[in-house]
């Protein structure tokens, strides 16, 4: 797993193999709202979201929002 910034990631529209991102939200309700906003932005930029945090091998990048 790499530690790339979001600007380093290649969106699906320019890459036939989508970058898979896992997002885990920890903490208060505000963190959950922020994570939902981030998910919408990632989806709008053609990234594939992985919703099963138990299998980290599916993810190219994991984001933990604390």
Backbone as CSV, one residue per row, in Angstrom:
resi,resn,N_x,N_y,N_z,CA_x,CA_y,CA_z,C_x,C_y,C_z
1,UNK,0.844,-1.162,0.000,0.000,0.000,0.000,0.897,1.234,0.000
2,UNK,0.534,2.212,-0.813,1.346,3.408,-0.927,0.780,4.534,-0.078
3,UNK,1.576,5.568,0.086,1.138,6.757,0.799,1.148,7.928,-0.164
4,UNK,0.301,7.885,-1.179,0.217,8.938,-2.182,-0.820,9.965,-1.767
5,UNK,-0.626,11.192,-2.227,-1.660,12.193,-2.012,-2.720,12.021,-3.089
6,UNK,-3.888,12.600,-2.879,-4.965,12.439,-3.850,-4.585,13.011,-5.207
7,UNK,-3.741,14.024,-5.233,-3.338,14.604,-6.516,-2.411,13.678,-7.282
8,UNK,-1.808,12.694,-6.605,-0.922,11.741,-7.274,-1.695,10.581,-7.901
9,UNK,-2.951,10.424,-7.546,-3.739,9.304,-8.009,-4.275,9.566,-9.408
10,UNK,-4.425,8.509,-10.181,-4.885,8.633,-11.563,-6.360,8.249,-11.622
11,UNK,-7.241,9.181,-12.002,-8.655,8.852,-12.059,-8.976,7.851,-13.162
12,UNK,-10.134,7.207,-13.042,-10.562,6.170,-13.966,-10.634,6.661,-15.404
13,UNK,-11.060,7.900,-15.617,-11.240,8.370,-16.990,-9.945,8.348,-17.802
14,UNK,-8.783,8.369,-17.135,-7.509,8.303,-17.853,-6.767,7.005,-17.596
15,UNK,-7.368,6.095,-16.824,-6.712,4.853,-16.460,-7.752,3.729,-16.519
16,UNK,-7.571,2.748,-17.391,-8.568,1.683,-17.503,-8.689,0.835,-16.235
17,UNK,-7.666,0.797,-15.416,-7.738,0.063,-14.147,-7.937,1.091,-13.031
18,UNK,-9.146,1.182,-12.486,-9.421,2.230,-11.502,-8.618,2.057,-10.219
19,UNK,-8.229,3.181,-9.654,-7.535,3.199,-8.373,-8.573,2.927,-7.289
20,UNK,-8.331,1.932,-6.445,-9.291,1.525,-5.419,-8.918,2.158,-4.085
21,UNK,-9.879,2.867,-3.502,-9.642,3.596,-2.263,-10.595,3.101,-1.189
22,UNK,-10.033,2.797,-0.032,-10.829,2.456,1.140,-10.855,3.645,2.076
23,UNK,-12.000,3.923,2.651,-12.159,5.076,3.530,-12.779,4.614,4.835
24,UNK,-12.085,4.903,5.934,-12.565,4.555,7.265,-12.735,5.845,8.047
25,UNK,-13.902,6.018,8.629,-14.179,7.224,9.408,-14.257,6.852,10.887
26,UNK,-13.423,7.495,11.700,-13.393,7.242,13.141,-13.690,8.537,13.881
27,UNK,-14.345,8.425,15.003,-14.565,9.617,15.815,-15.991,10.107,15.784
28,UNK,-16.151,11.419,15.779,-17.458,12.046,15.951,-18.278,12.064,14.658
29,UNK,-19.512,12.545,14.786,-20.425,12.617,13.642,-19.899,13.554,12.564
30,UNK,-19.171,14.585,12.940,-18.586,15.517,11.962,-17.609,14.779,11.046
31,UNK,-16.853,13.845,11.595,-15.944,13.042,10.769,-16.713,12.233,9.738
32,UNK,-17.856,11.699,10.127,-18.681,10.921,9.202,-19.176,11.811,8.058
33,UNK,-19.616,13.024,8.383,-20.066,13.966,7.353,-18.916,14.304,6.412
34,UNK,-17.742,14.572,6.967,-16.567,14.874,6.133,-16.208,13.696,5.236
35,UNK,-16.295,12.482,5.771,-15.984,11.291,4.973,-16.980,11.119,3.835
36,UNK,-18.247,11.401,4.100,-19.256,11.303,3.046,-19.000,12.321,1.930
37,UNK,-18.585,13.523,2.301,-18.232,14.540,1.295,-17.042,14.069,0.463
38,UNK,-16.038,13.523,1.138,-14.854,13.025,0.440,-15.212,11.884,-0.506
39,UNK,-16.098,10.974,-0.066,-16.520,9.871,-0.927,-17.187,10.396,-2.199
40,UNK,-18.043,11.396,-2.057,-18.712,11.968,-3.239,-17.694,12.583,-4.193
41,UNK,-16.693,13.269,-3.646,-15.655,13.871,-4.492,-14.847,12.798,-5.211
42,UNK,-14.502,11.742,-4.512,-13.735,10.656,-5.127,-14.542,9.991,-6.235
43,UNK,-15.814,9.706,-5.967,-16.663,9.087,-6.985,-16.831,10.008,-8.193
44,UNK,-16.973,11.305,-7.958,-17.128,12.268,-9.047,-15.874,12.331,-9.913
45,UNK,-14.731,11.972,-9.328,-13.464,11.963,-10.068,-13.079,10.565,-10.513
46,UNK,-14.051,9.665,-10.558,-13.910,8.338,-11.157,-12.972,7.389,-10.411
47,UNK,-12.884,7.532,-9.103,-12.149,6.560,-8.304,-13.118,5.480,-7.842
48,UNK,-12.615,4.279,-7.642,-13.445,3.175,-7.163,-13.291,3.083,-5.656
49,UNK,-14.425,3.101,-4.952,-14.399,2.986,-3.497,-14.555,1.531,-3.083
50,UNK,-13.765,1.115,-2.114,-13.829,-0.235,-1.560,-14.502,-0.116,-0.201
51,UNK,-15.614,-0.821,-0.018,-16.398,-0.669,1.198,-16.176,-1.773,2.213
52,UNK,-15.226,-2.654,1.973,-14.959,-3.731,2.917,-13.592,-3.513,3.566
53,UNK,-13.551,-2.792,4.693,-12.249,-2.492,5.313,-11.555,-3.718,5.887
54,UNK,-12.267,-4.846,5.999,-11.640,-6.047,6.553,-10.652,-6.686,5.575
55,UNK,-10.794,-6.397,4.288,-9.864,-6.960,3.298,-9.051,-5.836,2.680
56,UNK,-8.023,-5.438,3.377,-7.193,-4.305,2.965,-6.460,-4.584,1.652
57,UNK,-6.345,-5.850,1.277,-5.642,-6.202,0.040,-6.389,-5.733,-1.204
58,UNK,-7.684,-5.443,-1.074,-8.453,-4.942,-2.208,-8.101,-3.487,-2.537
59,UNK,-7.550,-2.755,-1.564,-7.341,-1.314,-1.695,-5.959,-0.989,-2.240
60,UNK,-5.914,0.029,-3.095,-4.632,0.594,-3.500,-4.203,1.645,-2.480
61,UNK,-5.176,2.342,-1.912,-4.925,3.393,-0.932,-6.001,3.302,0.149
62,UNK,-5.599,3.481,1.401,-6.547,3.531,2.509,-6.471,4.918,3.149
63,UNK,-7.630,5.521,3.356,-7.715,6.819,4.026,-8.429,6.601,5.339
64,UNK,-7.814,7.066,6.422,-8.424,6.984,7.740,-8.711,8.403,8.196
65,UNK,-9.977,8.738,8.321,-10.389,10.068,8.749,-10.642,10.033,10.243
66,UNK,-9.800,10.749,10.988,-9.939,10.778,12.458,-10.232,12.171,12.942
